[in-house]
Amino acid sequence: MFAKDTLKYSAIPLPDRADLNDAEMRSAALAFFDMMRTRHSVRDYSPRPVVRDVIESCIRTAGSAPSGANHQPWHFVAIANPALKQQIRDEAEIEERRFYAGGGGDEWIKALEPIGTNADKPHLTIAPWLIVVFAQRWGEFDDGTRYKNYYVPESVNIATGFLLAALHHAGLVTLTHTPNPMKFLNKALGRPGSEKPTMIIAVGHPAEDAQVPGVAKVKKPLEDISTFLE
């Protein structure tokens, strides 16, 4: 992506500018909040297909996120291949069974009880797409030499948030899944050792009988998640 001879500062005028008045800003902020509060983590999927170009557009949105030194230290592998999805499910469930057998610790497993999860992960094969998010610990210049990436976890987490918002905006449902360890994904998906898998995102349409845990609708109020100093 990067060539050493192009790493020079060059200022350009701000290419995109929003100029909203207070009323328009309030309306836009509330409209986005109203949309995003309808987002749910869904475990019950329909096999209804999702066209590839929708996934591509959402990944492009993720790629527009800010990142340390603009290195964009992420890679997204979108998987619709049934055999690959089955392989990922098989490997993930091995780790999940270890977790629920006690590897996760009593406190963590107890905390998951209101969510109703267990070691079975059928969404990994039923959802039409899985997107595996990789964090790139270092990159390479066009001549093959390495360069360091900065604020990698923060950058990848922001991009993943963009991706989840874009998928929801497109009318799809998602579920983030983090089997631990996830190193098997590098081999399964042909990704280099410089990349660390951070999560698997199941993407698709909800099943007709989809359910979510009631506790998922309980959100902390604004005063518990923010402080304003004016």
C-alpha positions in Angstrom: 0.0 0.0 0.0 2.7 2.5 1.0 5.7 3.5 -1.0 8.6 5.1 0.8 9.0 7.9 -1.8 5.3 9.0 -1.3 5.5 9.5 2.5 5.4 13.3 2.4 3.1 15.8 4.0 0.8 17.5 1.5 -2.2 19.6 2.6 -5.4 19.8 0.6 -8.6 21.7 1.3 -11.2 19.8 3.4 -12.9 17.8 0.6 -16.2 17.1 2.4 -17.8 19.6 4.7 -21.2 19.5 6.5 -22.6 22.8 7.4 -25.7 22.2 9.5 -27.5 24.6 11.8 -28.3 23.6 15.4 -31.8 22.3 14.5 -30.4 20.2 11.6 -27.6 18.8 13.9 -30.1 17.8 16.5 -32.3 16.1 14.0 -29.4 14.2 12.4 -28.1 13.1 15.7 -31.4 11.9 17.0 -32.2 10.1 13.7 -28.9 8.2 13.9 -29.6 7.3 17.5 -33.1 6.1 16.7 -31.6 3.8 14.0 -28.8 2.5 16.0 -30.9 1.7 19.1 -32.7 -0.8 17.0 -29.5 -2.8 16.5 -29.4 -6.1 18.3 -26.9 -9.0 18.5 -28.8 -11.8 16.9 -28.0 -15.5 17.2 -30.9 -16.9 15.1 -30.3 -16.5 11.4 -32.2 -17.1 8.2 -30.3 -18.8 5.3 -31.7 -16.0 3.1 -28.7 -14.9 1.0 -27.1 -11.5 1.0 -25.6 -10.1 -2.2 -21.8 -9.6 -2.1 -21.9 -6.0 -3.2 -23.8 -5.0 0.0 -21.0 -6.6 2.1 -18.4 -4.8 0.0 -20.0 -1.5 0.6 -20.1 -2.0 4.3 -16.4 -3.0 4.4 -15.6 0.1 2.4 -17.3 2.1 5.2 -15.1 0.3 7.7 -12.1 1.2 5.7 -12.9 4.9 6.0 -12.3 4.8 9.8 -9.5 6.9 11.4 -6.3 5.0 12.3 -2.9 5.6 13.8 -0.7 7.4 11.3 -3.4 6.6 8.7 -1.8 3.1 8.4 -5.2 1.4 8.3 -4.0 -1.7 10.1 -6.9 -4.0 9.3 -8.0 -6.7 7.0 -11.5 -8.1 6.6 -12.1 -11.6 5.2 -15.7 -12.1 4.1 -16.7 -15.8 3.9 -19.7 -17.3 2.2 -18.1 -20.6 1.3 -20.1 -23.3 3.2 -17.1 -25.6 3.7 -15.0 -22.8 5.2 -17.9 -21.7 7.5 -18.2 -25.3 8.7 -14.5 -25.5 9.4 -14.6 -22.2 11.3 -17.6 -23.5 13.3 -15.9 -26.8 14.1 -12.8 -25.1 15.3 -14.6 -22.4 17.2 -16.8 -24.9 19.0 -13.8 -26.8 20.2 -12.6 -23.6 22.0 -16.1 -22.9 23.2 -16.5 -26.3 24.8 -13.3 -25.7 26.7 -14.5 -22.3 27.8 -17.9 -23.6 29.1 -16.3 -26.6 30.7 -14.5 -24.2 33.1 -11.8 -22.6 31.1 -13.5 -19.3 31.2 -13.7 -19.2 35.0 -16.8 -19.2 37.1 -17.3 -15.5 37.2 -17.3 -15.0 33.5 -19.5 -18.0 32.8 -22.0 -16.7 35.4 -22.0 -13.3 33.8 -23.1 -14.9 30.5 -26.1 -16.6 32.0 -28.6 -13.8 31.3 -27.5 -13.9 27.6 -28.3 -17.6 27.3 -25.2 -18.6 25.4 -23.5 -22.0 25.2 -20.9 -23.9 23.3 -23.1 -24.5 20.2 -22.6 -21.9 17.5 -25.0 -22.7 14.6 -25.0 -19.1 13.5 -21.5 -19.7 12.1 -22.9 -21.9 9.4 -26.4 -20.6 9.0 -25.6 -16.9 8.5 -24.9 -16.3 4.8 -21.7 -14.4 5.6 -19.0 -14.4 8.2 -16.6 -11.5 8.3 -13.3 -12.2 10.2 -11.6 -9.0 11.3 -7.8 -9.1 11.4 -5.5 -6.6 13.0 -2.2 -6.0 11.2 0.6 -5.7 13.7 3.0 -4.5 11.0 2.9 -3.7 7.3 5.3 -3.7 4.4 6.4 -1.0 2.0 6.3 -1.7 -1.7 10.0 -2.8 -1.5 9.1 -5.5 1.1 10.6 -3.8 4.2 8.5 -3.7 7.3 7.0 -0.7 9.0 5.4 -0.4 12.4 1.7 0.2 12.8 0.5 2.4 15.6 -2.5 2.2 17.9 -3.5 -1.0 16.2 -6.2 -2.2 18.7 -7.8 1.2 18.9 -7.8 1.7 15.1 -9.2 -1.8 14.4 -11.9 -1.4 17.1 -13.0 1.9 15.5 -13.2 0.3 12.1 -15.1 -2.6 13.4 -17.7 -0.2 15.0 -18.0 1.5 11.6 -18.6 -1.9 10.0 -21.3 -3.0 12.5 -23.1 0.4 12.0 -22.9 0.0 8.2 -24.3 -3.5 8.3 -27.2 -2.4 10.5 -27.8 0.6 8.3 -28.1 -1.9 5.4 -30.9 -3.8 7.1 -28.8 -6.7 8.3 -28.2 -8.2 11.7 -24.9 -9.2 13.2 -23.3 -11.1 16.0 -19.7 -10.6 17.2 -18.0 -13.8 18.2 -14.6 -14.1 19.8 -13.5 -17.7 20.4 -10.2 -17.8 22.3 -7.6 -18.6 21.0 -8.4 -17.7 17.4 -5.0 -18.4 15.8 -6.6 -21.2 13.7 -8.2 -18.5 11.6 -4.8 -17.4 10.1 -4.2 -20.9 8.7 -7.8 -21.5 7.6 -8.0 -18.2 5.8 -4.5 -17.9 4.5 -3.6 -14.8 6.4 0.0 -13.9 7.3 1.6 -14.1 10.8 1.7 -10.3 10.9 -2.1 -10.3 11.4 -4.0 -11.2 14.5 -7.7 -12.2 14.3 -9.8 -10.1 16.6 -13.4 -11.4 16.0 -15.8 -13.2 13.8 -18.9 -11.3 12.7 -21.9 -13.3 11.6 -24.0 -11.3 9.1 -27.4 -11.9 7.5 -31.1 -11.7 8.0 -32.8 -12.8 11.3 -34.8 -16.0 11.3 -38.6 -15.6 11.4 -38.6 -16.8 15.0 -35.4 -15.0 16.1 -35.2 -14.0 19.7 -32.9 -11.9 21.8 -32.3 -12.0 25.6 -34.5 -9.5 27.4 -31.4 -8.2 29.3 -30.1 -7.0 25.9 -32.7 -4.2 26.0 -31.3 -2.8 29.3 -28.9 0.0 28.5 -27.2 2.3 30.9 -28.7 5.8 31.0 -26.8 8.8 29.6 -25.8 10.0 33.1 -24.1 6.7 33.8 -22.0 6.6 30.6 -21.0 10.3 30.3 -19.7 13.3 32.1 -20.1 16.9 30.8 -17.7 19.6 32.0 -18.9 23.0 30.7 
